[in-house]
Amino acid sequence: MNPDLFLVVGIVLAVLAVPAVISALTDGRAPRAASIIVLIAGVLIVFAFTKKPGGYEVRDIPNAFYRVIGQFRH
């Protein structure tokens, strides 16, 4: 599989988990499901960084999104 895909899915999961964590903390609940999602997102991001030769830089992240979207469009 493509490391760009792992990076994009990891970032999207991490962003989607933020509201769940905040909601659970404000309601006084333990953010169990959100914590698991954050953990999975972190593993995907680290896996992507280790699989791509040379790793990623911050300026490479938008291009990774474009490449993944381009793969799904064609």
PDB file of N, CA, C and O in Angstrom:
ATOM      1  N   MET A   1       0.841  -1.189   0.000  1.00  0.00           N
ATOM      2  CA  MET A   1       0.000   0.000   0.000  1.00  0.00           C
ATOM      3  C   MET A   1       0.881   1.245   0.000  1.00  0.00           C
ATOM      4  O   MET A   1       2.057   1.209   0.362  1.00  0.00           O
ATOM      5  N   ASN A   2       0.293   2.295  -0.401  1.00  0.00           N
ATOM      6  CA  ASN A   2       0.980   3.562  -0.565  1.00  0.00           C
ATOM      7  C   ASN A   2       1.144   4.270   0.782  1.00  0.00           C
ATOM      8  O   ASN A   2       0.167   4.400   1.520  1.00  0.00           O
ATOM      9  N   PRO A   3       2.357   4.732   1.125  1.00  0.00           N
ATOM     10  CA  PRO A   3       2.527   5.460   2.386  1.00  0.00           C
ATOM     11  C   PRO A   3       1.715   6.754   2.441  1.00  0.00           C
ATOM     12  O   PRO A   3       1.322   7.200   3.520  1.00  0.00           O
ATOM     13  N   ASP A   4       1.466   7.357   1.272  1.00  0.00           N
ATOM     14  CA  ASP A   4       0.641   8.570   1.251  1.00  0.00           C
ATOM     15  C   ASP A   4      -0.763   8.281   1.769  1.00  0.00           C
ATOM     16  O   ASP A   4      -1.348   9.099   2.480  1.00  0.00           O
ATOM     17  N   LEU A   5      -1.299   7.125   1.413  1.00  0.00           N
ATOM     18  CA  LEU A   5      -2.634   6.753   1.868  1.00  0.00           C
ATOM     19  C   LEU A   5      -2.666   6.588   3.386  1.00  0.00           C
ATOM     20  O   LEU A   5      -3.602   7.042   4.044  1.00  0.00           O
ATOM     21  N   PHE A   6      -1.646   5.942   3.935  1.00  0.00           N
ATOM     22  CA  PHE A   6      -1.574   5.785   5.390  1.00  0.00           C
ATOM     23  C   PHE A   6      -1.490   7.141   6.082  1.00  0.00           C
ATOM     24  O   PHE A   6      -2.130   7.363   7.111  1.00  0.00           O
ATOM     25  N   LEU A   7      -0.697   8.043   5.512  1.00  0.00           N
ATOM     26  CA  LEU A   7      -0.553   9.372   6.102  1.00  0.00           C
ATOM     27  C   LEU A   7      -1.871  10.131   6.070  1.00  0.00           C
ATOM     28  O   LEU A   7      -2.271  10.723   7.072  1.00  0.00           O
ATOM     29  N   VAL A   8      -2.539  10.117   4.942  1.00  0.00           N
ATOM     30  CA  VAL A   8      -3.793  10.867   4.799  1.00  0.00           C
ATOM     31  C   VAL A   8      -4.874  10.293   5.708  1.00  0.00           C
ATOM     32  O   VAL A   8      -5.579  11.047   6.379  1.00  0.00           O
ATOM     33  N   VAL A   9      -5.012   8.978   5.736  1.00  0.00           N
ATOM     34  CA  VAL A   9      -6.024   8.364   6.604  1.00  0.00           C
ATOM     35  C   VAL A   9      -5.709   8.648   8.065  1.00  0.00           C
ATOM     36  O   VAL A   9      -6.616   8.918   8.852  1.00  0.00           O
ATOM     37  N   GLY A  10      -4.440   8.592   8.436  1.00  0.00           N
ATOM     38  CA  GLY A  10      -4.060   8.894   9.812  1.00  0.00           C
ATOM     39  C   GLY A  10      -4.372  10.326  10.204  1.00  0.00           C
ATOM     40  O   GLY A  10      -4.877  10.571  11.300  1.00  0.00           O
ATOM     41  N   ILE A  11      -4.082  11.266   9.332  1.00  0.00           N
ATOM     42  CA  ILE A  11      -4.363  12.672   9.627  1.00  0.00           C
ATOM     43  C   ILE A  11      -5.864  12.914   9.715  1.00  0.00           C
ATOM     44  O   ILE A  11      -6.329  13.622  10.608  1.00  0.00           O
ATOM     45  N   VAL A  12      -6.623  12.329   8.793  1.00  0.00           N
ATOM     46  CA  VAL A  12      -8.081  12.515   8.814  1.00  0.00           C
ATOM     47  C   VAL A  12      -8.676  11.925  10.090  1.00  0.00           C
ATOM     48  O   VAL A  12      -9.534  12.548  10.715  1.00  0.00           O
ATOM     49  N   LEU A  13      -8.232  10.737  10.481  1.00  0.00           N
ATOM     50  CA  LEU A  13      -8.726  10.137  11.724  1.00  0.00           C
ATOM     51  C   LEU A  13      -8.370  10.988  12.938  1.00  0.00           C
ATOM     52  O   LEU A  13      -9.188  11.165  13.840  1.00  0.00           O
ATOM     53  N   ALA A  14      -7.154  11.511  12.957  1.00  0.00           N
ATOM     54  CA  ALA A  14      -6.740  12.347  14.085  1.00  0.00           C
ATOM     55  C   ALA A  14      -7.586  13.609  14.176  1.00  0.00           C
ATOM     56  O   ALA A  14      -7.975  14.019  15.270  1.00  0.00           O
ATOM     57  N   VAL A  15      -7.869  14.219  13.051  1.00  0.00           N
ATOM     58  CA  VAL A  15      -8.686  15.437  13.047  1.00  0.00           C
ATOM     59  C   VAL A  15     -10.119  15.127  13.474  1.00  0.00           C
ATOM     60  O   VAL A  15     -10.730  15.901  14.210  1.00  0.00           O
ATOM     61  N   LEU A  16     -10.654  13.996  13.013  1.00  0.00           N
ATOM     62  CA  LEU A  16     -12.018  13.636  13.386  1.00  0.00           C
ATOM     63  C   LEU A  16     -12.135  13.221  14.852  1.00  0.00           C
ATOM     64  O   LEU A  16     -13.222  13.295  15.426  1.00  0.00           O
ATOM     65  N   ALA A  17     -11.046  12.793  15.457  1.00  0.00           N
ATOM     66  CA  ALA A  17     -11.088  12.366  16.857  1.00  0.00           C
ATOM     67  C   ALA A  17     -11.072  13.539  17.825  1.00  0.00           C
ATOM     68  O   ALA A  17     -11.493  13.391  18.972  1.00  0.00           O
ATOM     69  N   VAL A  18     -10.602  14.692  17.393  1.00  0.00           N
ATOM     70  CA  VAL A  18     -10.504  15.852  18.293  1.00  0.00           C
ATOM     71  C   VAL A  18     -11.863  16.251  18.861  1.00  0.00           C
ATOM     72  O   VAL A  18     -11.964  16.415  20.076  1.00  0.00           O
ATOM     73  N   PRO A  19     -12.914  16.418  18.058  1.00  0.00           N
ATOM     74  CA  PRO A  19     -14.212  16.762  18.654  1.00  0.00           C
ATOM     75  C   PRO A  19     -14.733  15.688  19.604  1.00  0.00           C
ATOM     76  O   PRO A  19     -15.384  16.006  20.600  1.00  0.00           O
ATOM     77  N   ALA A  20     -14.454  14.427  19.308  1.00  0.00           N
ATOM     78  CA  ALA A  20     -14.906  13.350  20.194  1.00  0.00           C
ATOM     79  C   ALA A  20     -14.201  13.413  21.539  1.00  0.00           C
ATOM     80  O   ALA A  20     -14.825  13.181  22.575  1.00  0.00           O
ATOM     81  N   VAL A  21     -12.924  13.720  21.537  1.00  0.00           N
ATOM     82  CA  VAL A  21     -12.174  13.851  22.795  1.00  0.00           C
ATOM     83  C   VAL A  21     -12.702  15.029  23.593  1.00  0.00           C
ATOM     84  O   VAL A  21     -12.938  14.911  24.795  1.00  0.00           O
ATOM     85  N   ILE A  22     -12.888  16.158  22.937  1.00  0.00           N
ATOM     86  CA  ILE A  22     -13.378  17.354  23.633  1.00  0.00           C
ATOM     87  C   ILE A  22     -14.778  17.118  24.182  1.00  0.00           C
ATOM     88  O   ILE A  22     -15.070  17.517  25.309  1.00  0.00           O
ATOM     89  N   SER A  23     -15.642  16.483  23.410  1.00  0.00           N
ATOM     90  CA  SER A  23     -16.998  16.202  23.867  1.00  0.00           C
ATOM     91  C   SER A  23     -17.000  15.280  25.075  1.00  0.00           C
ATOM     92  O   SER A  23     -17.736  15.516  26.034  1.00  0.00           O
ATOM     93  N   ALA A  24     -16.197  14.249  25.040  1.00  0.00           N
ATOM     94  CA  ALA A  24     -16.150  13.315  26.167  1.00  0.00           C
ATOM     95  C   ALA A  24     -15.612  13.994  27.418  1.00  0.00           C
ATOM     96  O   ALA A  24     -16.120  13.763  28.516  1.00  0.00           O
ATOM     97  N   LEU A  25     -14.607  14.814  27.267  1.00  0.00           N
ATOM     98  CA  LEU A  25     -14.028  15.481  28.436  1.00  0.00           C
ATOM     99  C   LEU A  25     -14.981  16.512  29.032  1.00  0.00           C
ATOM    100  O   LEU A  25     -15.050  16.656  30.252  1.00  0.00           O
ATOM    101  N   THR A  26     -15.708  17.224  28.191  1.00  0.00           N
ATOM    102  CA  THR A  26     -16.639  18.222  28.726  1.00  0.00           C
ATOM    103  C   THR A  26     -17.853  17.574  29.381  1.00  0.00           C
ATOM    104  O   THR A  26     -18.451  18.157  30.286  1.00  0.00           O
ATOM    105  N   ASP A  27     -18.226  16.367  28.932  1.00  0.00           N
ATOM    106  CA  ASP A  27     -19.344  15.650  29.545  1.00  0.00           C
ATOM    107  C   ASP A  27     -18.925  14.866  30.781  1.00  0.00           C
ATOM    108  O   ASP A  27     -19.771  14.279  31.456  1.00  0.00           O
ATOM    109  N   GLY A  28     -17.649  14.849  31.079  1.00  0.00           N
ATOM    110  CA  GLY A  28     -17.160  14.123  32.243  1.00  0.00           C
ATOM    111  C   GLY A  28     -17.009  12.631  32.006  1.00  0.00           C
ATOM    112  O   GLY A  28     -16.922  11.856  32.958  1.00  0.00           O
ATOM    113  N   ARG A  29     -16.977  12.222  30.744  1.00  0.00           N
ATOM    114  CA  ARG A  29     -16.800  10.811  30.412  1.00  0.00           C
ATOM    115  C   ARG A  29     -15.352  10.552  30.020  1.00  0.00           C
ATOM    116  O   ARG A  29     -14.619  11.468  29.649  1.00  0.00           O
ATOM    117  N   ALA A  30     -14.960   9.301  30.110  1.00  0.00           N
ATOM    118  CA  ALA A  30     -13.631   8.920  29.642  1.00  0.00           C
ATOM    119  C   ALA A  30     -13.662   8.799  28.117  1.00  0.00           C
ATOM    120  O   ALA A  30     -14.545   8.137  27.570  1.00  0.00           O
ATOM    121  N   PRO A  31     -12.723   9.422  27.435  1.00  0.00           N
ATOM    122  CA  PRO A  31     -12.731   9.373  25.962  1.00  0.00           C
ATOM    123  C   PRO A  31     -12.127   8.072  25.432  1.00  0.00           C
ATOM    124  O   PRO A  31     -11.084   8.092  24.778  1.00  0.00           O
ATOM    125  N   ARG A  32     -12.770   6.958  25.707  1.00  0.00           N
ATOM    126  CA  ARG A  32     -12.207   5.650  25.331  1.00  0.00           C
ATOM    127  C   ARG A  32     -12.149   5.460  23.820  1.00  0.00           C
ATOM    128  O   ARG A  32     -11.083   5.177  23.273  1.00  0.00           O
ATOM    129  N   ALA A  33     -13.262   5.610  23.151  1.00  0.00           N
ATOM    130  CA  ALA A  33     -13.293   5.393  21.700  1.00  0.00           C
ATOM    131  C   ALA A  33     -12.414   6.411  20.978  1.00  0.00           C
ATOM    132  O   ALA A  33     -11.696   6.072  20.037  1.00  0.00           O
ATOM    133  N   ALA A  34     -12.479   7.650  21.427  1.00  0.00           N
ATOM    134  CA  ALA A  34     -11.656   8.686  20.793  1.00  0.00           C
ATOM    135  C   ALA A  34     -10.173   8.417  21.017  1.00  0.00           C
ATOM    136  O   ALA A  34      -9.352   8.678  20.138  1.00  0.00           O
ATOM    137  N   SER A  35      -9.833   7.901  22.180  1.00  0.00           N
ATOM    138  CA  SER A  35      -8.432   7.573  22.454  1.00  0.00           C
ATOM    139  C   SER A  35      -7.943   6.450  21.553  1.00  0.00           C
ATOM    140  O   SER A  35      -6.801   6.471  21.093  1.00  0.00           O
ATOM    141  N   ILE A  36      -8.796   5.479  21.302  1.00  0.00           N
ATOM    142  CA  ILE A  36      -8.420   4.384  20.405  1.00  0.00           C
ATOM    143  C   ILE A  36      -8.234   4.908  18.984  1.00  0.00           C
ATOM    144  O   ILE A  36      -7.314   4.488  18.281  1.00  0.00           O
ATOM    145  N   ILE A  37      -9.099   5.819  18.562  1.00  0.00           N
ATOM    146  CA  ILE A  37      -8.972   6.401  17.221  1.00  0.00           C
ATOM    147  C   ILE A  37      -7.688   7.217  17.108  1.00  0.00           C
ATOM    148  O   ILE A  37      -7.003   7.156  16.087  1.00  0.00           O
ATOM    149  N   VAL A  38      -7.360   7.975  18.143  1.00  0.00           N
ATOM    150  CA  VAL A  38      -6.117   8.752  18.134  1.00  0.00           C
ATOM    151  C   VAL A  38      -4.914   7.813  18.081  1.00  0.00           C
ATOM    152  O   VAL A  38      -3.942   8.094  17.380  1.00  0.00           O
ATOM    153  N   LEU A  39      -4.971   6.718  18.806  1.00  0.00           N
ATOM    154  CA  LEU A  39      -3.885   5.743  18.794  1.00  0.00           C
ATOM    155  C   LEU A  39      -3.717   5.127  17.406  1.00  0.00           C
ATOM    156  O   LEU A  39      -2.596   5.003  16.913  1.00  0.00           O
ATOM    157  N   ILE A  40      -4.814   4.747  16.782  1.00  0.00           N
ATOM    158  CA  ILE A  40      -4.757   4.186  15.426  1.00  0.00           C
ATOM    159  C   ILE A  40      -4.211   5.220  14.444  1.00  0.00           C
ATOM    160  O   ILE A  40      -3.402   4.891  13.576  1.00  0.00           O
ATOM    161  N   ALA A  41      -4.650   6.463  14.581  1.00  0.00           N
ATOM    162  CA  ALA A  41      -4.160   7.530  13.700  1.00  0.00           C
ATOM    163  C   ALA A  41      -2.660   7.722  13.869  1.00  0.00           C
ATOM    164  O   ALA A  41      -1.935   7.879  12.887  1.00  0.00           O
ATOM    165  N   GLY A  42      -2.200   7.708  15.102  1.00  0.00           N
ATOM    166  CA  GLY A  42      -0.768   7.859  15.352  1.00  0.00           C
ATOM    167  C   GLY A  42       0.045   6.727  14.755  1.00  0.00           C
ATOM    168  O   GLY A  42       1.115   6.954  14.190  1.00  0.00           O
ATOM    169  N   VAL A  43      -0.460   5.514  14.878  1.00  0.00           N
ATOM    170  CA  VAL A  43       0.238   4.364  14.297  1.00  0.00           C
ATOM    171  C   VAL A  43       0.299   4.492  12.779  1.00  0.00           C
ATOM    172  O   VAL A  43       1.338   4.216  12.179  1.00  0.00           O
ATOM    173  N   LEU A  44      -0.791   4.903  12.155  1.00  0.00           N
ATOM    174  CA  LEU A  44      -0.798   5.070  10.699  1.00  0.00           C
ATOM    175  C   LEU A  44       0.183   6.153  10.254  1.00  0.00           C
ATOM    176  O   LEU A  44       0.879   5.987   9.252  1.00  0.00           O
ATOM    177  N   ILE A  45       0.240   7.247  10.988  1.00  0.00           N
ATOM    178  CA  ILE A  45       1.150   8.338  10.618  1.00  0.00           C
ATOM    179  C   ILE A  45       2.603   7.905  10.774  1.00  0.00           C
ATOM    180  O   ILE A  45       3.427   8.165   9.897  1.00  0.00           O
ATOM    181  N   VAL A  46       2.919   7.245  11.886  1.00  0.00           N
ATOM    182  CA  VAL A  46       4.293   6.769  12.092  1.00  0.00           C
ATOM    183  C   VAL A  46       4.659   5.726  11.042  1.00  0.00           C
ATOM    184  O   VAL A  46       5.779   5.726  10.531  1.00  0.00           O
ATOM    185  N   PHE A  47       3.723   4.837  10.718  1.00  0.00           N
ATOM    186  CA  PHE A  47       3.969   3.829   9.692  1.00  0.00           C
ATOM    187  C   PHE A  47       4.255   4.488   8.348  1.00  0.00           C
ATOM    188  O   PHE A  47       5.149   4.051   7.624  1.00  0.00           O
ATOM    189  N   ALA A  48       3.510   5.527   8.010  1.00  0.00           N
ATOM    190  CA  ALA A  48       3.732   6.232   6.743  1.00  0.00           C
ATOM    191  C   ALA A  48       5.102   6.896   6.723  1.00  0.00           C
ATOM    192  O   ALA A  48       5.796   6.863   5.707  1.00  0.00           O
ATOM    193  N   PHE A  49       5.492   7.497   7.839  1.00  0.00           N
ATOM    194  CA  PHE A  49       6.793   8.163   7.899  1.00  0.00           C
ATOM    195  C   PHE A  49       7.934   7.159   7.762  1.00  0.00           C
ATOM    196  O   PHE A  49       8.965   7.472   7.167  1.00  0.00           O
ATOM    197  N   THR A  50       7.759   5.955   8.309  1.00  0.00           N
ATOM    198  CA  THR A  50       8.836   4.967   8.237  1.00  0.00           C
ATOM    199  C   THR A  50       8.866   4.240   6.900  1.00  0.00           C
ATOM    200  O   THR A  50       9.927   3.768   6.489  1.00  0.00           O
ATOM    201  N   LYS A  51       7.739   4.135   6.212  1.00  0.00           N
ATOM    202  CA  LYS A  51       7.692   3.419   4.941  1.00  0.00           C
ATOM    203  C   LYS A  51       8.190   4.246   3.761  1.00  0.00           C
ATOM    204  O   LYS A  51       8.693   3.686   2.787  1.00  0.00           O
ATOM    205  N   LYS A  52       8.058   5.557   3.832  1.00  0.00           N
ATOM    206  CA  LYS A  52       8.495   6.386   2.708  1.00  0.00           C
ATOM    207  C   LYS A  52       9.989   6.657   2.847  1.00  0.00           C
ATOM    208  O   LYS A  52      10.439   7.142   3.885  1.00  0.00           O
ATOM    209  N   PRO A  53      10.752   6.350   1.813  1.00  0.00           N
ATOM    210  CA  PRO A  53      12.182   6.643   1.875  1.00  0.00           C
ATOM    211  C   PRO A  53      12.414   8.149   2.010  1.00  0.00           C
ATOM    212  O   PRO A  53      11.913   8.933   1.203  1.00  0.00           O
ATOM    213  N   GLY A  54      13.151   8.535   2.999  1.00  0.00           N
ATOM    214  CA  GLY A  54      13.412   9.947   3.242  1.00  0.00           C
ATOM    215  C   GLY A  54      12.368  10.600   4.115  1.00  0.00           C
ATOM    216  O   GLY A  54      12.549  11.739   4.546  1.00  0.00           O
ATOM    217  N   GLY A  55      11.287   9.912   4.384  1.00  0.00           N
ATOM    218  CA  GLY A  55      10.236  10.449   5.259  1.00  0.00           C
ATOM    219  C   GLY A  55       9.457  11.568   4.595  1.00  0.00           C
ATOM    220  O   GLY A  55       9.535  11.778   3.384  1.00  0.00           O
ATOM    221  N   TYR A  56       8.715  12.270   5.408  1.00  0.00           N
ATOM    222  CA  TYR A  56       7.899  13.392   4.950  1.00  0.00           C
ATOM    223  C   TYR A  56       8.380  14.666   5.621  1.00  0.00           C
ATOM    224  O   TYR A  56       8.894  14.644   6.739  1.00  0.00           O
ATOM    225  N   GLU A  57       8.207  15.758   4.930  1.00  0.00           N
ATOM    226  CA  GLU A  57       8.368  17.077   5.526  1.00  0.00           C
ATOM    227  C   GLU A  57       6.989  17.716   5.572  1.00  0.00           C
ATOM    228  O   GLU A  57       6.053  17.233   4.934  1.00  0.00           O
ATOM    229  N   VAL A  58       6.865  18.795   6.322  1.00  0.00           N
ATOM    230  CA  VAL A  58       5.561  19.450   6.459  1.00  0.00           C
ATOM    231  C   VAL A  58       5.045  19.901   5.101  1.00  0.00           C
ATOM    232  O   VAL A  58       3.843  19.834   4.847  1.00  0.00           O
ATOM    233  N   ARG A  59       5.916  20.350   4.244  1.00  0.00           N
ATOM    234  CA  ARG A  59       5.468  20.828   2.929  1.00  0.00           C
ATOM    235  C   ARG A  59       5.040  19.691   2.005  1.00  0.00           C
ATOM    236  O   ARG A  59       4.424  19.946   0.970  1.00  0.00           O
ATOM    237  N   ASP A  60       5.353  18.432   2.357  1.00  0.00           N
ATOM    238  CA  ASP A  60       4.943  17.286   1.547  1.00  0.00           C
ATOM    239  C   ASP A  60       3.519  16.825   1.846  1.00  0.00           C
ATOM    240  O   ASP A  60       2.935  16.090   1.049  1.00  0.00           O
ATOM    241  N   ILE A  61       2.955  17.235   2.965  1.00  0.00           N
ATOM    242  CA  ILE A  61       1.644  16.732   3.384  1.00  0.00           C
ATOM    243  C   ILE A  61       0.526  17.141   2.421  1.00  0.00           C
ATOM    244  O   ILE A  61      -0.275  16.282   2.052  1.00  0.00           O
ATOM    245  N   PRO A  62       0.426  18.408   1.994  1.00  0.00           N
ATOM    246  CA  PRO A  62      -0.634  18.735   1.022  1.00  0.00           C
ATOM    247  C   PRO A  62      -0.498  17.949  -0.288  1.00  0.00           C
ATOM    248  O   PRO A  62      -1.498  17.547  -0.882  1.00  0.00           O
ATOM    249  N   ASN A  63       0.739  17.736  -0.730  1.00  0.00           N
ATOM    250  CA  ASN A  63       0.938  16.953  -1.957  1.00  0.00           C
ATOM    251  C   ASN A  63       0.504  15.505  -1.766  1.00  0.00           C
ATOM    252  O   ASN A  63       0.014  14.876  -2.704  1.00  0.00           O
ATOM    253  N   ALA A  64       0.680  14.974  -0.564  1.00  0.00           N
ATOM    254  CA  ALA A  64       0.218  13.609  -0.285  1.00  0.00           C
ATOM    255  C   ALA A  64      -1.300  13.538  -0.400  1.00  0.00           C
ATOM    256  O   ALA A  64      -1.838  12.569  -0.936  1.00  0.00           O
ATOM    257  N   PHE A  65      -1.991  14.557   0.101  1.00  0.00           N
ATOM    258  CA  PHE A  65      -3.451  14.596  -0.038  1.00  0.00           C
ATOM    259  C   PHE A  65      -3.848  14.634  -1.509  1.00  0.00           C
ATOM    260  O   PHE A  65      -4.765  13.923  -1.920  1.00  0.00           O
ATOM    261  N   TYR A  66      -3.169  15.451  -2.302  1.00  0.00           N
ATOM    262  CA  TYR A  66      -3.495  15.551  -3.725  1.00  0.00           C
ATOM    263  C   TYR A  66      -3.239  14.227  -4.443  1.00  0.00           C
ATOM    264  O   TYR A  66      -4.027  13.821  -5.297  1.00  0.00           O
ATOM    265  N   ARG A  67      -2.143  13.555  -4.101  1.00  0.00           N
ATOM    266  CA  ARG A  67      -1.846  12.273  -4.743  1.00  0.00           C
ATOM    267  C   ARG A  67      -2.891  11.218  -4.395  1.00  0.00           C
ATOM    268  O   ARG A  67      -3.307  10.446  -5.259  1.00  0.00           O
ATOM    269  N   VAL A  68      -3.316  11.182  -3.139  1.00  0.00           N
ATOM    270  CA  VAL A  68      -4.326  10.199  -2.733  1.00  0.00           C
ATOM    271  C   VAL A  68      -5.659  10.493  -3.414  1.00  0.00           C
ATOM    272  O   VAL A  68      -6.319   9.578  -3.906  1.00  0.00           O
ATOM    273  N   ILE A  69      -6.055  11.757  -3.446  1.00  0.00           N
ATOM    274  CA  ILE A  69      -7.302  12.119  -4.127  1.00  0.00           C
ATOM    275  C   ILE A  69      -7.204  11.790  -5.613  1.00  0.00           C
ATOM    276  O   ILE A  69      -8.165  11.306  -6.211  1.00  0.00           O
ATOM    277  N   GLY A  70      -6.046  12.051  -6.202  1.00  0.00           N
ATOM    278  CA  GLY A  70      -5.844  11.734  -7.609  1.00  0.00           C
ATOM    279  C   GLY A  70      -5.922  10.247  -7.898  1.00  0.00           C
ATOM    280  O   GLY A  70      -6.420   9.846  -8.951  1.00  0.00           O
ATOM    281  N   GLN A  71      -5.436   9.421  -6.977  1.00  0.00           N
ATOM    282  CA  GLN A  71      -5.521   7.971  -7.164  1.00  0.00           C
ATOM    283  C   GLN A  71      -6.969   7.501  -7.169  1.00  0.00           C
ATOM    284  O   GLN A  71      -7.324   6.601  -7.930  1.00  0.00           O
ATOM    285  N   PHE A  72      -7.800   8.095  -6.333  1.00  0.00           N
ATOM    286  CA  PHE A  72      -9.196   7.685  -6.275  1.00  0.00           C
ATOM    287  C   PHE A  72     -10.017   8.226  -7.438  1.00  0.00           C
ATOM    288  O   PHE A  72     -11.044   7.649  -7.798  1.00  0.00           O
ATOM    289  N   ARG A  73      -9.573   9.317  -8.020  1.00  0.00           N
ATOM    290  CA  ARG A  73     -10.324   9.887  -9.142  1.00  0.00           C
ATOM    291  C   ARG A  73     -10.050   9.155 -10.443  1.00  0.00           C
ATOM    292  O   ARG A  73     -10.867   9.202 -11.362  1.00  0.00           O
ATOM    293  N   HIS A  74      -8.903   8.475 -10.534  1.00  0.00           N
ATOM    294  CA  HIS A  74      -8.561   7.798 -11.803  1.00  0.00           C
ATOM    295  C   HIS A  74      -8.619   6.328 -11.637  1.00  0.00           C
ATOM    296  O   HIS A  74      -8.365   5.589 -12.587  1.00  0.00           O
TER     297      HIS A  74
END
